[in-house]
């Protein structure tokens, strides 16, 4: 079955691309979910419009991601934590904690986009990479300080 993809489909193709798929996959998955249309002569002429719409959507998402990146890099994050002997933290600072600190600054970021290799378990200043969108990432500065009694 020959179809024109309306959106990117992993392992199949990108929006606006004409692909050949098995009949059942096209009829039962791609067409009902509005991910593709049948490749007729009229629809083949519409490929250009689909590609333009995708490009506009991507530019809009990228612009939004750039704005969020600027906000994140300007934000001053500070976590006050309880510490024990030798300034070791009780517990640790995780992706969720960083997401909460960003939210208090008015920046909403999914905790899964925060890239912490290991939870933070010591006082200090940390640079935390955050993946915002395709090709856009920001570095947030986090100060982990001792909670005053």
C-alpha positions as CSV (number, residue, x, y, z in Angstrom):
1,X,0.0,0.0,0.0
2,X,1.4,3.4,-1.0
3,X,0.8,6.2,1.5
4,X,1.9,9.8,2.1
5,X,2.9,10.4,5.7
6,X,1.2,13.4,7.4
7,X,3.5,13.2,10.5
8,X,6.9,11.6,11.3
9,X,6.5,7.9,12.0
10,X,9.5,6.2,13.6
11,X,11.1,3.5,11.4
12,X,8.8,4.4,8.5
13,X,9.5,8.0,7.4
14,X,9.1,11.7,7.8
15,X,6.1,13.9,7.1
16,X,5.4,14.5,3.4
17,X,7.3,11.4,2.4
18,X,5.7,8.7,0.2
19,X,6.2,5.3,1.6
20,X,5.3,1.7,0.8
21,X,3.9,-0.3,3.8
22,X,2.0,-3.5,4.2
23,X,-1.8,-3.2,3.7
24,X,-2.8,-4.2,7.2
25,X,-0.3,-1.7,8.9
26,X,-1.6,1.1,6.7
27,X,-5.3,0.3,7.0
28,X,-5.3,-0.5,10.7
29,X,-2.7,1.8,12.2
30,X,-1.6,4.7,10.0
31,X,-4.9,5.7,8.4
32,X,-7.2,5.5,11.5
33,X,-4.7,7.6,13.5
34,X,-4.5,10.2,10.7
35,X,-0.7,9.7,10.4
36,X,-1.0,9.1,6.6
37,X,-3.2,9.5,3.6
38,X,-3.6,7.3,0.5
39,X,-1.2,8.2,-2.3
40,X,-3.5,9.3,-5.0
41,X,-2.7,11.9,-7.8
42,X,-4.6,14.6,-5.9
43,X,-2.9,13.8,-2.6
44,X,0.6,13.7,-4.2
45,X,0.0,17.3,-5.2
46,X,-0.7,18.1,-1.5
47,X,2.7,16.8,-0.3
48,X,4.2,20.3,-0.6
49,X,1.5,21.8,1.7
50,X,2.1,19.0,4.3
51,X,5.9,19.7,4.3
52,X,5.2,23.5,4.7
53,X,3.0,22.9,7.7
54,X,5.6,20.6,9.3
55,X,8.3,23.3,8.8
56,X,6.1,26.0,10.4
57,X,5.3,23.7,13.4
58,X,9.0,22.9,13.9
59,X,10.0,26.6,13.7
60,X,7.3,27.5,16.3
61,X,8.5,24.7,18.6
62,X,12.1,25.8,18.2
63,X,11.3,29.4,19.0
64,X,9.5,28.3,22.1
65,X,12.4,26.1,23.2
66,X,14.9,29.0,22.6
67,X,12.8,31.2,24.9
68,X,12.7,28.5,27.6
69,X,16.5,28.1,27.2
70,X,17.1,31.8,27.9
71,X,14.9,31.7,31.0
72,X,16.7,28.6,32.3
73,X,20.2,30.0,31.8
74,X,19.2,33.3,33.5
75,X,17.6,31.5,36.5
76,X,19.4,31.3,39.8
77,X,18.6,28.0,41.4
78,X,19.5,27.4,45.1
79,X,18.7,24.3,47.1
80,X,19.0,24.5,50.9
81,X,19.6,21.1,52.4
82,X,20.2,19.5,55.7
83,X,23.7,18.1,56.1
84,X,25.5,15.8,58.5
85,X,29.1,15.3,59.4
86,X,31.7,16.3,56.8
87,X,28.9,18.3,54.9
88,X,27.2,15.2,53.5
89,X,23.6,15.6,52.5
90,X,20.8,13.8,54.1
91,X,19.3,12.2,51.0
92,X,20.1,13.7,47.6
93,X,19.0,16.1,45.0
94,X,17.3,14.4,42.0
95,X,15.8,15.4,38.7
96,X,12.4,16.0,40.4
97,X,14.0,18.4,42.9
98,X,15.6,20.4,40.1
99,X,12.3,20.5,38.2
100,X,10.5,21.8,41.3
101,X,13.2,24.5,41.8
102,X,12.7,25.5,38.2
103,X,8.9,25.5,38.6
104,X,9.3,28.0,41.5
105,X,11.0,30.3,39.1
106,X,8.1,30.0,36.7
107,X,9.8,27.6,34.3
108,X,7.9,24.4,33.6
109,X,10.3,21.5,32.5
110,X,9.6,17.8,32.4
111,X,11.8,16.0,35.0
112,X,12.8,13.4,32.3
113,X,14.5,16.2,30.2
114,X,16.8,17.0,33.1
115,X,20.1,15.1,32.6
116,X,21.6,14.2,35.9
117,X,24.0,11.2,35.7
118,X,23.8,10.6,39.4
119,X,21.8,12.4,42.2
120,X,23.7,15.2,43.8
121,X,24.9,14.2,47.3
122,X,27.4,17.0,48.2
123,X,27.4,20.8,48.7
124,X,28.7,22.9,45.9
125,X,27.8,24.6,42.6
126,X,26.6,22.3,39.8
127,X,25.9,22.8,36.1
128,X,22.9,20.7,35.1
129,X,22.2,20.1,31.4
130,X,18.5,20.2,30.4
131,X,17.2,19.0,27.0
132,X,14.4,21.3,26.0
133,X,13.7,20.2,22.4
134,X,15.3,18.8,19.3
135,X,18.7,20.4,19.1
136,X,18.0,22.8,22.0
137,X,19.5,22.3,25.4
138,X,20.3,24.6,28.3
139,X,22.7,24.6,31.3
140,X,21.2,25.5,34.6
141,X,23.4,26.6,37.5
142,X,22.4,25.0,40.9
143,X,23.9,26.1,44.2
144,X,23.5,23.4,46.9
145,X,23.9,25.1,50.3
146,X,23.7,24.2,53.9
147,X,20.3,25.0,55.5
148,X,20.7,27.5,58.3
149,X,19.3,26.4,61.6
